[in-house]
Every structure is written in structure tokens, then in C-alpha cells.
């Protein structure tokens, strides 16, 4: 019996996508960037670590800018992306730098949304210390 490729292993032909979404997740240690089409299928992704930065340099705004530029370049080559909605998440220093890099790449931004999760009262606190 010949083995067939599963759905995840099949390489799809690059499709022309003019509108898409960019998700930027910025933590204190790294910045993750994902470019998707309107249905949520990933076109390109990367991170500050993937862009060649290590250690504390990953958390810098420059590393975030480099990561975004690299990912957008790949996305433009694959699909011809022109207009995006940007979703920012997390408290890191790469948020603003990533947004500037998207603008500098010549992509039209139709919407910017902050989707950082905010706890509405959070978890139960530890019991009070005795002593």
C-alpha cells in the first residue's frame, strides 16, 4: 500500500490573498508575528528569535521590527498581501515597533485592535501568611 500525505503535509499552491490579518504577540522575552488570510490560514510566521536574535536582545523593539519585516517580506512574496487588520497582544516592548514596521513595509492597515487578555478579578489569592 502506498502511503498518502495527510492534510497537514500537503503543500498548497500559493494563492493570491490581498486582504489578511497580522497577529503580533509581544511578551517581555520575545515577539511573535503571524500573517494569515481572512479565513485564518497561516501565510507566514516568525519571531524575534527566528530573525536571529538570542537572549535579552530578543525582547528589544529592534528585534520585533526585524521579525515583522522578515515575515511581511515572505507574505508578500507568497501571496501579494496589500491590506491587513492588525491584532496586538501582550505587554512587551515590541508592540509599537511592530506596528511601525508594518506601516513602513507599505501595507495598508484597515484596523488595529488590542486583544490583550485582561483578568476580571483573576485567580484566588494565596491565603494570608501566619506568623
C-alpha positions as CSV (number, residue, x, y, z in Angstrom):
1,X,0.0,0.0,0.0
2,X,1.3,3.4,-0.9
3,X,1.2,6.0,1.9
4,X,-0.8,9.1,1.1
5,X,0.1,12.5,2.6
6,X,-2.1,13.7,5.4
7,X,-3.9,17.1,5.2
8,X,-1.1,18.9,7.1
9,X,1.7,17.6,4.9
10,X,0.2,18.6,1.6
11,X,1.9,21.7,0.2
12,X,-0.8,24.0,-1.2
13,X,-0.1,26.2,-4.2
14,X,0.4,29.8,-3.2
15,X,-2.8,31.7,-3.6
16,X,-3.3,35.4,-4.2
17,X,-4.5,37.0,-1.0
18,X,-4.9,40.8,-0.9
19,X,-6.6,41.1,2.5
20,X,-5.3,39.4,5.6
21,X,-4.6,39.6,9.3
22,X,-1.4,40.2,11.3
23,X,-1.2,38.9,14.8
24,X,1.6,40.3,17.0
25,X,2.1,38.7,20.3
26,X,4.7,40.6,22.3
27,X,5.9,39.2,25.7
28,X,8.7,40.5,27.8
29,X,11.1,38.0,26.3
30,X,10.1,37.6,22.6
31,X,7.8,38.9,19.8
32,X,5.8,36.5,17.7
33,X,4.3,37.5,14.4
34,X,1.8,35.6,12.3
35,X,0.3,36.6,8.9
36,X,-3.0,34.9,8.0
37,X,-5.6,35.2,5.3
38,X,-9.2,36.2,6.1
39,X,-10.2,32.7,7.0
40,X,-7.3,32.2,9.5
41,X,-5.0,30.1,7.4
42,X,-1.4,30.9,8.1
43,X,0.6,32.5,5.2
44,X,3.8,33.3,7.1
45,X,5.0,33.5,10.6
46,X,8.2,34.3,12.6
47,X,9.6,35.7,15.8
48,X,12.5,37.8,17.0
49,X,14.3,34.5,17.8
50,X,13.7,33.3,14.3
51,X,15.1,36.5,12.9
52,X,18.5,35.7,14.5
53,X,18.3,37.3,18.0
54,X,19.2,35.5,21.2
55,X,18.9,36.1,24.9
56,X,17.9,39.6,26.1
57,X,18.2,41.1,22.6
58,X,15.0,39.2,21.5
59,X,13.0,41.4,23.7
60,X,14.1,44.7,22.1
61,X,12.0,46.8,19.8
62,X,14.6,46.4,17.0
63,X,14.3,42.7,17.2
64,X,10.5,43.0,16.8
65,X,10.9,45.3,13.8
66,X,13.3,42.8,12.2
67,X,10.9,39.9,12.8
68,X,8.0,41.8,11.3
69,X,10.0,42.9,8.2
70,X,11.1,39.4,7.6
71,X,7.6,37.9,7.9
72,X,5.9,40.6,5.8
73,X,8.5,40.1,3.0
74,X,7.7,36.4,3.0
75,X,4.0,37.0,3.0
76,X,4.2,39.5,0.1
77,X,6.3,37.0,-2.0
78,X,3.9,34.1,-1.3
79,X,0.6,35.8,-1.7
80,X,0.8,39.5,-2.7
81,X,-0.7,40.9,0.6
82,X,-1.8,44.5,0.4
83,X,-4.3,45.3,3.2
84,X,-4.3,43.9,6.7
85,X,-6.0,44.1,10.1
86,X,-3.5,44.2,13.0
87,X,-4.2,42.4,16.3
88,X,-1.7,43.3,19.1
89,X,-1.4,41.2,22.2
90,X,0.7,41.3,25.3
91,X,2.7,43.8,27.3
92,X,6.1,43.7,25.6
93,X,8.2,46.5,24.1
94,X,7.8,45.1,20.6
95,X,4.2,46.2,20.1
96,X,4.7,49.7,18.9
97,X,7.9,48.8,17.0
98,X,6.0,46.0,15.1
99,X,3.2,48.5,14.2
100,X,5.7,50.9,12.8
101,X,7.4,48.2,10.8
102,X,4.1,47.1,9.3
103,X,3.4,50.8,8.2
104,X,6.9,51.1,6.8
105,X,6.5,47.9,4.8
106,X,3.9,49.7,2.6
107,X,0.9,47.6,3.7
108,X,-2.4,49.4,4.2
109,X,-3.7,48.9,7.8
110,X,-7.5,48.9,7.9
111,X,-7.9,48.2,11.6
112,X,-5.7,48.0,14.7
113,X,-7.1,46.1,17.7
114,X,-5.6,45.3,21.1
115,X,-6.6,41.8,22.1
116,X,-4.5,41.5,25.3
117,X,-6.4,39.3,27.8
118,X,-7.4,41.2,30.9
119,X,-8.4,39.3,34.0
120,X,-11.7,40.4,35.5
121,X,-10.7,39.7,39.1
122,X,-8.2,36.9,38.3
123,X,-7.4,33.9,40.3
124,X,-8.0,33.5,44.0
125,X,-5.1,35.0,46.1
126,X,-2.9,32.9,48.4
127,X,-4.0,32.5,52.0
128,X,-2.7,35.1,54.3
129,X,0.7,34.4,55.9
130,X,0.7,33.4,59.6
131,X,3.5,34.3,62.0
